[in-house]
Amino acid sequence: MRLWRSVVGKLWMTILLLVSFVLIILTMLLLEFFQKYHVSQIEQGLSEQATKISRILEAHANDGLGEEIVFEILDEPLGVAIAYNKEDFLFSPYGSYKGMIPVDTFLKDKDLVKVFTERKQVTKEMALSDLDLKGSRYENLIVAGVPLSINGQKGAIFIYQSLAVLEETTQKTTRLILLAAGIAIVLTTFFAFFLSTRITSPLRKMKEAAFEVSKGKFDTKVPFLSHDEIGELAIAFNQMGKRLKINMSVLSQEKEQLKSILSSMADGVMTFSQGGSILITNPPAERFLQQWHYENDDESNSVPPELANLLSQAITTETEQTGELILQGRNYVIIVSPLYTQNQESVRGAVAVIRDMTEERRLDKLRIDFVANVSHELRTPISMLQGYSEAIIDDMAETEEEKKELAKIIYDESLRIGRLVNELLDLARMEAGHIALNYEDVDIEKFINRIMNKFGGVAREHKVDLQRRIESNGESFHMDSDRIEQVLTNLIDNAIRHTQEHGSIVITQTRTAKGITISVQDNGSGIPEDDLPFVFERFYKADKARTRGRAGTGLGLAIAKNIIDAHNGHISVQSKLGNGTTFSFFIPEI
């Protein structure tokens, strides 16, 4: 750092300039004072000398010794001119000023001539220019004139001296002042640097501490060794650092808390500047943008046009804007609200909340479909109960056999309604988490054989070959046998109903250290690819015509999935239209 850019240099230069200015003014005033003083002393001395000469000449006016005495007592560098009258002038016979002042000067000068005319004492400084000469002031002459009266003649005594003696005095005085100025400058420099060091040393420490604080080291302390303003500044700096540390800690905690809140939110949150630049996003919002960029093959940092339009409207109108967007088969609701400055005077940006409403919309659709499906499933048996009961009441059945047949149909439909209601209640309990499992050790081979024996007659009736592939040889597995039998019953019943004559159904069981896997595979009609993701939904049927007698209630697979989920397992399906279907479920070892 250059000296004049530092506090020490600036303070030193300021004090030095101030001292120099004061010394220059003082020098000028002293020189002026000494010059005036010496000139005054010279004038006074010359006046006294001229008066003394006048007295001597008047005292020896008759013996002629006056002139000799006058010329004897005068020493260099004084000069004298004795004028007995205006025509008779006598100059000192020796000296540097012999003949320097012409007689006309004494007679024509308006001040000096007053000695003759007004009989007054006159003292005057005569410049060389008045004598038609050139030179400095120190070569000027001081002339003192007094009246002289001898034998009734009006004369005058003029004594004069050069100011050369003043030059020597001025030079000596200037040298003394310059010496004093040099000493003062040296002392001033020493004092300035000493004072500056005392001031700048703690300031330098404060600067270093400020840089440390700017790097995040808020524990940095500045030592205070004095109780003056600098010490108070150090104390204030330390208090500022302490308070800043507390505030930064609070801000950091709030930032982490806000970050945790945003990260844990299921909804996407994005904040924008007034210009539309993205400032903050949370993970759901980032996934939303990634999906939009993937769908639109856009690698830029732009946002969907729908969101940009809502953002522009929110900032322009300063009101909340709402819109919807379908992206990658998912439904999003976007709410954009303006953000205001601290004084609530202007809009500084906006915040967008992106809510994935896919599940809600799916649940709404399921609710609507559930009502429609239940209504559809109940309408047919109720209509049949109503129709056949009216036929009996109206005696449309004439014989006992016809009445028994109508009564049997009514009975079967009532059983169907009962099964539907029981299945709905069972599914509702399962989905509410009220399913109770009765675990027991079950012999897998005997368990599967018993189920196959139960469906043996039905398989033969439909001319379907029911087979098994079991790896378990007398091994047991811990599970709820009744619930798993309910799952296999549903799967085998579905396989038999959807397998053509001379088809085959294979029950496969494999065992690993992690658990057991059971599959039911048929070579029946299969399930369309579009229907595979929905086969475990309530009331969902691949048979859109809902042919009576062939299709069930649509609740069996939903119940099966809930039972497997209760066992902490999973169930899956693989199928190709026309090539058959395979349902597999896995139950982990407990």
RATA-V465170 format. One line per field, one symbol per residue. psi: psi as a letter, one per 20 degrees, with the letter a starting at -180 (. if undefined). A space follows every 50 residues. Layout:
psi->???
//
This chain:
psi->pqgiirhggggghggggggggghgggggggggghghghgggggggggggh ggghgghhhkhiijiggggghhiprqkqqqpoohaihopoqpirrijojh oqhhghhiphghihhggilqpppqppqhhhjkrqrrhijrqppppqqpop kipnaqpopqqqjhhhggggggggggghghggghgghggggghgghghgh ghhhhhgghhhghhjjniipqppoirkahgghhgghgghggghhggghgg hgghghghggghhiqhqpppqqrhijqpgpqrghhhhghggghghjlojr krrqhgghghgghghgikqpqprqpppkjqppppopqqprrhjkhrpibq pppopojggghghgghgghggggggghhgghgggggghhhhghjkhohrh ghghgghggggghhhghggggghggghggghijjpppnqqppogghghgg hhhhjgghghhjlpoorqopipnjqqqorohgghhhghggghgggghjpr qjaqppoppqprhhaqppqoprlbhrpqhhigijhjqpjpphnhilpphh qbijighgggghghhhjkaqqrqpqppijrqoppqppqp.
//
